[in-house]
Amino acid sequence: VMYIHPEDMLKPLLHSGGGLGETGEIVLVDQDVKIITSLKHPLADGSIAKPLKHQLKAQPVILAAQGKEGIILTEDYRNVKVLAAYRYIPLTDDIGWGMVVKRDEAELFSSIRQSILDTTILGLFGVIVVIIITFFISNTLVKPLRHLTETARQVESGNLNIKATVTGSDEIGTLAGTFNSMIQRLSHLHDEMDEEVKVRTADLKKSNLELEEIQHKYSNLTNSLSQIIYRADPETFTTTFVNSAIEPFYGYTKEEWLNDPSLWEKTIHPDDVEMVFAAFPEAKEKLKNTTLSYRIITKDNMVK
């Protein structure tokens, strides 16, 4: 008779190495769900289960002993949550073992949780880097451009004393420097135009004063004459000037002549109107003086 201890024969075969981690374990049970080899951990009450004597009540070993196979997330003999893979191993037509390969859920998913944590940290770091880059771009590119745009609006509204801020020697700084040079040239041109306007305004004012003086002298001269001096537009015959000598002759004042454009025509005797107006086109065409004799009607309806 030869006695073979299953612990000595099967334990080396079930060695899992480092593949199942700290909590991983392979459990073998017979058809009565009794353990064939010793367990890696104590039972839930702290006792040590003995091979071929202790019957397990955990769901994976029961299913394996019944000839089933699959993967399940449940509690093991320690009442600890595990992920277990189970299957039935037939030895003969009537005899077989149930095998369960399990590992604690906490240890199994710790690597996944660590990966999620690492990914989250990496993502947050990436977001921070993007925010820093965005802030840098905003300070080095967007902000100077906004300031330059605001400066352009100020110049457009007429403020030539403003200057763009030159922040560096890059393209934005070069653009700001060029813009300042343009503003300076515009300011100089504006000053030159102002000076030119002042000079021309002074010249015009001087000319107007001289013209007023000439007109005043001309008016004094013509008003001192006893002969009538009359000037009118050659196209419309509207009175543009008349001296004081006209009032004793016609009876109308200078103001009445200047305020009524048709007064001269009204003073012509009705029988002489056609003759008078017929003489003007010929005189205008030949550019020569014309002498006319015609009757007038004064303000008090006298015919002269």
Disulfide bonds with the S-S distance in Angstrom:
none
